[in-house]
Amino acid sequence: MSGAPAPDPGADPRTAQLSERLTAVRRRIASAAEAAGRGADLPQLIVVTKFHPAADVARLASLGITDVGENRDQEAAEKAAELSALALRWHFIGQLQTNKAKSVVRYAAAVHSVDRPQLATALAKAITVEQDRTGRDDLDCFIQVSLADDADGDRGGALPATVPELAAQLADAPGLRLAGVMAVAPLGAPPEPAFEKLAGIAAALRADFPQASGISAGMSQDLEAAIRHGATHLRIGSDILGPRPAVR
Ligand SMILES: *Cc1c(COP(=O)(O)O)cnc(C)c1O
């Protein structure tokens, strides 16, 4: 943020800790990009702040973070309202019910978890109303794709065969911008083949919709594999913020 005072991580132990972990993650990203021959083409880092307080998000902003991710509407809406003075981009990355679309378009710059036509319809309707009200930017929409070979490994998302139709729906909707694809690596399987599959789906999508250049993939455990397979957006939580409760 322009005009913001330079952060003084020494002043607050939590800020110092976040700063240190952020530096370590940025190093991993840079060396993975280097190893993949991507040079200066670094993916966008989205820090996933779910379960962690708004105060941590403010600390991250003071450290130069511009993009944060949340997976529950109520929690995200509260934090976004509390931190509305900060120039943050909020990314919604969780399962989304259609009746939450109206709320999400009030604060989110992007939704990474568009997985079905009914949700695309609800977001299209909600963004039109919100743009009339506030003149806000178009909403970036990533299609979440399921990469699992069976139900056991499934982490949510549209079946790959349904991606073209969902993409056409998003591309045609005023106020929505088809940004690309998103996936979470399947449970109990190595991430590498999954991200390779995602890269293939992304390439096929780009052939029809050149604007759909985004690949949102890579979390704390598998960011290197995601970068090798062309991730443009990383969603990193625990390696920066520390552990969160397993269930809630
Ligand atoms: C929680 C979450 C992340 C971050 O995961 P970490 O393992 O904490 O880095 C990324 N993507 C989605 C969809 C999530 O729900």
The ligand as an SDF file (V2000), in Angstrom:
LIG
                    3D

 15 15  0  0  0  0  0  0  0  0999 V2000
   -7.0180  -24.4450    3.2900 C   0  0  0  0  0  0  0  0  0  0  0  0
   -6.8600  -24.4180    1.8170 C   0  0  0  0  0  0  0  0  0  0  0  0
   -5.6100  -24.1070    1.2360 C   0  0  0  0  0  0  0  0  0  0  0  0
   -4.3490  -23.8720    2.0450 C   0  0  0  0  0  0  0  0  0  0  0  0
   -3.8340  -25.0950    2.4760 O   0  0  0  0  0  0  0  0  0  0  0  0
   -2.4660  -25.2220    3.3150 P   0  0  0  0  0  0  0  0  0  0  0  0
   -2.1800  -26.6700    3.2830 O   0  0  0  0  0  0  0  0  0  0  0  0
   -2.7710  -24.7110    4.6720 O   0  0  0  0  0  0  0  0  0  0  0  0
   -1.4430  -24.4160    2.6150 O   0  0  0  0  0  0  0  0  0  0  0  0
   -5.5540  -24.0680   -0.1390 C   0  0  0  0  0  0  0  0  0  0  0  0
   -6.6340  -24.2920   -0.9150 N   0  0  0  0  0  0  0  0  0  0  0  0
   -7.8380  -24.5940   -0.4000 C   0  0  0  0  0  0  0  0  0  0  0  0
   -8.9830  -24.8560   -1.3060 C   0  0  0  0  0  0  0  0  0  0  0  0
   -7.9820  -24.6600    0.9850 C   0  0  0  0  0  0  0  0  0  0  0  0
   -9.1850  -24.9680    1.4980 O   0  0  0  0  0  0  0  0  0  0  0  0
  1  2  1  0
  2  3  1  0
  2 14  2  0
  3  4  1  0
  3 10  2  0
  4  5  1  0
  5  6  1  0
  6  7  2  0
  6  8  1  0
  6  9  1  0
 10 11  1  0
 11 12  2  0
 12 13  1  0
 12 14  1  0
 14 15  1  0
M  END
$$$$
